[in-house]
Amino acid sequence: MSLDRKVNLDHKVDFNHKVSHYDIIERTRFRKARLARDARFDGLFFIGVRTTGIFCRSVCPATPPLEKNVDYFPSTLAAYQAGLRPCLRCRPESAPGSPAWHGTQTTLKRALRLIDNGEWRQQSLPEFAARLGVSDRYLRRLFQHNLGVSPLKYANFRRVLFAKQLLQQTDLPVTEVAAMAGFGSTRRFNTVFTELLNLNPRQLRRQQVQRRQKNPPHTQFQGRGLVVLLSYRPPYDWAGVRDFYRLRQIAGLEVVTDTSYSRSFSREGCEGTFTATHIPEKNGFRVELVLTQAEHTLALIQRIRSLLDLDADSIALSSHLADNPTLAQIKCGGLRLPGLWSAFEAGVRAILGQQVSVKAAHKLVTRLVSELGKPLTSSRQAKNTNHGEPGDDSPTVLFPEPAAVANSSLEFLAMPDKRRQALRLLAQHLLQKGNDPDQRQVSADRDYQDWLGIPGIGPWTVQYTAFRMGHPDIFLAGDLGVKNALKKLSMDSGQPAMLDSEDLSPWGSYATLLLWQSLSATPLITN
């Protein structure tokens, strides 16, 4: 009997965990989506099948079950809590992100974000709770009340799903998969994996090898590094994302081609490169990742997802923007926010972009990276170790660290000294926080408002930083490009073009990007 079809009779499937508030209209919508295998709904709901004890994505290639045998769940966690196992064919863990809980409790949202991003590693529960400023008892109660599981069980669930993705998409040894997923030992990994999924990792790997022999995958572990497929919900305006990056790409740091985006990165002592190649027929990106420390893999992949805005609900945001009389004049299908790797890089680019054109700001950033960027020697060594040859167009330098900027006179930058001082003060501000990710997250949770105390940094710089770090609701009303776009729309329509940030919420950032792109002579966005 196939693992996909096998039901553990001792593991009762409890459909009382299903989302009871789905009404007839919503169930009808979901039924149509699953029968059509509509990728626009991928990750927005999951299908629990009573007769098999598994749960699937809306795009599952298996024969659709009868409606009477299915129930719908808002997340993989909800399906798991109902006693279901993830399908081995459609791989629910590979679906675009859909938050498991949409509440308002700041502590819980932050804890989920840290866990989902692979930030809870090699810490006890009391230590992790201390990072959040609460007791471990309170954190357990918070998770149990809102999610029905303990913090550790939720963390292990996320790690196991990521490990399952690696086991099915790569040829990595099980020991390496365990390390990349954040487990301290292979023995512990095997125990938790089997406990949560009722499958043994090696048993899953053997079956996957047999399947790959019949149908070679798009993703695998190759000589140059880890290669995985990261999915999104279509439509996805790759042309718009690509052209945005291309206009601002920095030589040595980034490489943009017609079909891919590459860049270097550093994170807590780990450094490397990634290349994301768009594969529209798969509704995803083939991401090749080379790094120096395997334990950062989960966090880095999550950062790449955010960088490319793969988890945006493009249907909801496009519909919302199209309802606005001013923005209805612009096509916005598949709009995504092109991100930056770190808040420091976003802040530096924002300061260098103050009161100058995109072209002038690009020259300043290029010069800064050329003068203070660290050569990417360790990444090249990693490639050579994996028997790969770094291409001539591979990124070769890292974005300057805060210490390098803080200790430089920056005289090589042709701009007012006040702006140089702002760069140094921002670098010093972040250095004072150290490399503590919790302090950096506190700043992000406040939308970098603590930066406003730095001379030379005003609201536009803070807002632009949040915008480039993926905040969905930043409408840059005072931006010159936004003003010019509104003026052009007024001239084209003969009617005053006016926008209110409250009306645009929660998609203000996408409205900003849409207005910028509307200034292009040739449309970057198509439905």
N, C-alpha and C positions, 0 to 999 in steps of 0.2 A: 504493500500500500504506500502510495506517495506521501511524503511528509506534508505536502500541501493539503491533502485530503484527510489525513489522520486526525481523529478527535480523541483526546484523552478523556475517557469516560469518568475518571476519578476527579477531573478538574471541571466542576460544574460551571456551565455558562450562565451567568446571571444577567439577564437583560433588564433587570430593574435599574441597572446603572445607565441605561440609555437616556438620552436627553428627552424628557417627557414633554417639553413645551413645543416640540415640532408639531405644527398643525397639519391639516390635510393638504393645504396649499403648498407648504414647504416640502412635505413628503412627496407630493406630486412633482415638484421642481427637481428634487434630488433623484427621483426615479427616472425622469427623463434624462437627466445628466448622466447617470450611470449607464443607462441603456445605450446612450449615444457615445459613451466614453469621452465626454466633453472635457478636454484638458483645462478649460477655463475654470472648472470647479475643483481641480486637483489640489488636495490639501485643505480644502474648505470644509469637507466632511469625509467620513470614512464609513464603509459598509460592513456591518457585522452579519455573518452568514450563520444562521442557526444550525444548519445541517452539517457544516464542516468544522465549526468552532474557530474560524479564522476571520480576520478583518482585512479589507482591501481598500485600494484607492478607487476613485471614480473612473480611472483609465485602465483598470485591470483588464488584461487580454483574455482572461478565462471566460468561459461561457457564463453569461449573467444568470444569477440565481432567480428563482421566482420571488416576486415581491412579498409574498406571505412569509418567506423564510429569512427576510432581512430586516435589520434595524439600522438606524443612522446615528453616527456619533460625531461630536465636534472635534475630536482630537484622538491621537493614537493612545494617549493616556486613558481616556474614557473607555475606549474599546478594550484596552488591556485590563482595566478594572472590572469589566464585565466578564472576564475569564477567557478572552479571545487571544489568539496568536497571530502575529503578522504574516501575511501571505508571502510565500517565497517567490512568486512570479512578479507581482507588481511592486513589491518592496515598499510598504507604507513609510518606512523610515527615510526614503528618498524623496518624498513628496515635498513641494514647497511649504514653507513654514506657515502654521496656523496656530496662534497662541492657545495653550491649553486652558488658560484662565484669563478673563478680561476684567478683572476686578479693579478696585481703586486703592487697595492697600499697598502703600509704597514699599514697605519691607518685603512683602511677598513678591511683588513684581521684580524687585531688585534681586532677591534670592533666586528666582526663576531665571532671570537674565544671566546671572553669574554661572548657574549650573548649566544652562543651555549652551553657554559660550565656553564650557570646559574650564571654568575658573576655580572650581572646587577640586583641588588635587592635593593629596598627601596632607590632609588636615582632618582632625577629629571634628565631630559635630559641634562641641563647645567652641572650638577655634573658628569654625566657619560662622557660627552664630555671632561670635565676638566681632567678626568683620562687618557684620550687619548692625552692630550696636544693640543686640538683644540677647537674651538668655537662650540656651538650647531648649529649655522647657517651653518657652514662649514660641520658638520657631517650630517645634514639633506640633504644638497645638494649632498654629497658624496653617500649616500644611494639611494636617488632619481635617480641620474644619472646612477648608476651601477645596482641597483636592482629594481627600480621602486616603492619602498615603503619607508616610513619613518623609522627611527631607532626604534621608539616605536612600530610601527605596525609589524616590523620584530621580535622584542623581544616577543611581544604578540603572534605572530604566532608560534614561537618555544615553548613558555610556554603552549599554548593551545594544540599543538600536543603531548607534554609530558603528559599533563593532560588527554588527550584522551587515551593515552596508559595505564595510571593508571586506568582510569575508566573501560577500557575493560579487563585489565589483573588482577585486584585486586577487593577485596570487601571493600576497604577503603571508609569511609564516604566522601561525596563530600567536606565537610569542610576541611578534611585533605588533599585531593587531591589538593585543591586550595592552601593550604599553601606550600605543596611540590613543586608545579609548580612555586612558586614565586609570587603569588598574595597576596596583602595586606589584602583583604577581600573577603569573599565568594560572596558578592553582586557584586563586581567588576569582579570577576571570571565568574559568571553566565552571566553577560552582554557581556564581551569580547568573551567568548566561543560561545554564541549564535550568536553574530555579525559576527564572523569569519567563523564558520562552519554551520551556519543556523540550528543548533541543540541545544536543551537544555540539559545540563549535566545530569539532572535526567531522562530525556526522554531516553538518550543514555544508562544510567545505567539500567533502567528497561528492555530495549530490550536486553541488554547484559546478565542480570540475566536469562532471558528466554532461551537464547542460551546456557549458561553454564549448565543449567539443562539438556539440550539435549546432549551436548558434553562437559564433564568436561575438563577444560584446564590444561595445564602443570603448569600454573602460577596463583597464588592467594595470598591473604593476609592471612598469617598463624599466629599462636601464637607467633613464634619466631621473626617475622619481616616482612618486605616487600620482596616479591618474584616476580621477573619479568624475562621474557625471553629476552635475548639480542642476536640478530641475527648477523650472519656474512655471507659473500659470500664464498662458498666453492671453492676449497678445503681448509681445515684448518688442519695443522699438529699439532694436540693436543699432540701427543707423543713427538714431539720435544720441544714444549713449556713446557710440564710437566717435562720432564727430565732436561731441563735447570734450572727450578725452584727447582727441587728436589736436584740437585747437590749443590745448593747454599742456600737452605732453612735454616732459623735460628730458632732454637727451641724457642717456646713461641711467636714468631712473625708471623711465617708462618706455614701452614700445607698443605702438598702435598700428595694426594692419587692418585690411578690409574685413577680416573675420575674427580678429583676436585682440586681446588687451593683455600686456605683460607688465609686471613691475617688480621691484625689489621691496623687501620689508625687513624690519627688525622688531623683535618683541621679547623683552625680558631676557636678553642674552642670546636668544635664538634669531637667526637671520636666514634669508634665502630668497627665492623668487617664485612667482607663479605665472602661468600663462593660461588665460581663459579663452577658449575657442568656441565661438557660437555654433551650435548645431541646431538650426531651426526645426528640422524634421523630428528631432527628439525633444523639442521644447526645453532645451537646456544648454549648458556650457560644459565642454570637456576641459577640466582643469588639471593641469600638470603642476604639481607642487614639489619643490625641492627645498628642504630645510635642514638645519643642523641639529635640532633636538626633537625627537619623535613625540615626546610627551605634549608638545604644543599643537599637535595636528588638529584636534577637534576645534580648539579655539581659533586657529588660523582659517580653517574651512568656514567656520561661522562668520569670520570677519570678511572673507571673500564674498560670501552670500550677501552680506550687508553692503559691501562695496559696489556690487552690481545690482543691488536692490531686487534680489530674486524673489523675495517673499511679499512684495507689494500686491495688494488686491486691485489689479488694474481695472477690473470691471466696475468696482465701487467708485474708485476715484475718477475714472473717466466719465461715469454717469453723473457724478456730483459736479464736476467742472462743466460738463455740457449743459447743465441746467442753468448756468449763469449766462445771462443775455450777452455780456461782453465777451466771455470766453467761448461761447457757442460758435463764434465765427472761425475758431481755430480747431483743426482736427487734432485730437489728443489720444488716439488709440495706442495703448502699450507704453505710455509715458513712464520713465523710470529716472531715479535720482542717481547720477554718477557720483560715487563717494570718494573720500580720501582715506589713507591708511590710519592716520592718527590725528588727534585733536591739535597737537603741536604743529604738525604740517599744515592743517587747515587754518590755524591761527596765523601762521607765518605767511601763507599765501594771501590771507585776508588783509594783513597789514601792508604787504607789498602791493596789494591791489587798491589801496585807498586812493581815491581821486585820480586814478590813471586808467588808461585803456587796458583791455585784456592783453593786447600785444605788448605794451610797456611792462605790465606786471609779469608777463611770461619771461621777458628778458631778465628781470630782476631775480626771479626764482631760479632761472637757469644759472645765472652767475653765482648765486648763493650755493647751489648744489655743487657747482664746479669747484668753488673755493673751499667749502667746508665739508662736503660729502665724503663719507668713508668708503674706500674701495671695497667691493664685495668679494674679497678673497676667499672667505670661508664658504660661500655658496659655490664658487668655482671648484673648491676642493671637494665639496659634497657631490657635485656632478661627476667629477673625475673618479671619485670613489665608487659611484654607481655605474661606472663604465660608460658614461655619456660624455659627449663633447659639447661644451657651451657654444651656442651659435654666435655668429658675429653680431646679430641683432639682439642678443640677450642683455638685460639690464646689468650694469657693471658697478653701480655705486648706490649707496644708501642715502636717504635723506638725512641732512645734518642732525645730530643729537642736540638737545637743549644745552648741554655743557659747551659744545663747540661754538654755539651762537653766543652764549653768555660771556665767553672768554675772548670774543673777537671784537675788534674795533668796528668791523663792518665797513671800513672806509672804501672798500671796493664797490659798494653799492651806491650808485648815483641817485641819491634822494636826500630829502631833508634830514638833518641829524636827529630831529625829534622822532622821526620814524625809525631810525636805527636804534635809538634808545628804547622805543616801544618793543622792538624785537628782543633786545637784551633783557628787558624787565619781564617780558612774558617767559623767556627761557629760565630766568632766575626764579620766577613764581612757580613754575613746574618743578624745578630742581628742589625747591624747598619742600614740595610735597613728596619728593623722592620718587622711587619706583613703585610706591604703594598703589596697587590697582584700585583699592577702595577709595583713596583720596581722589583719584582721577574720576572714579565713577560718581562721587559726590558732586564734583564739578559738572559732569555731564547731566546728572539728574536736575541740576538747577539751570541747565542751558548755558553754562559758562558765565553766569551773572557775576561770579567773583572776579572775573577778568576786568570788569568795568572800573575797578579801583586802580588799574594800571594806567598811568599817563600815556596818552596817545591811542588808547583803545576805547572806542565808543560803541554805541548800540549796533551800528551796521557791521562792524568787525565781529562782534559776538554773534549776531544773527547769521552772518555768512558762515562762520565756523560751524554753528549748529546745523545749518543747511547742508554743508559739505560732509558732515558726519552722519547724515541720514535722517535728521529730524524731519518728520513729514509735514509740519505745520508752521513753516517760516515764510511769511509773505514779506518780501523786501520792498515795501511800498516806497521807501526813499531812494531805492537804487536807480541810477541813471538809465540803465538798460530797461528797467520796468517802466519808467516814465516815458521813455522814447517809444516803447511798444504800445503803450496806451494811447499816446499821441497819434501813432500811425493807424491804430484801429479806429480812432475817432475820425481821422481824415478819410479812411476807406469806407466807413459806414455812414458818415455824415451825421452821426449821433455821438454825444459825449460818452466816452468810455471810462467808466468809473468802477472801482472794485473796493470792497470792504473786507478786511481780514476775517471778521467774524462770519461773514457769509461764505468765505472760502474754507474755513475750518471744517474738518481737520486736515485738509490737503493744501494748505497755503504754499508749501515748498514746490509742489507740482505746478501750481498756478504761476509761481515765479519762473520756473524753468520753461513752462509753455510760452510765456510772454517773451522770454529771451530768444527762444527758438523761432518765434513768429517774425523776428527782425531779419531772419535769413532770407536771401533772395529766392532760394529754392527750399521748399518745405522739407523739414527733417522728420516730420511725423506723418504717418499715414495710417489709416484704419486697417 
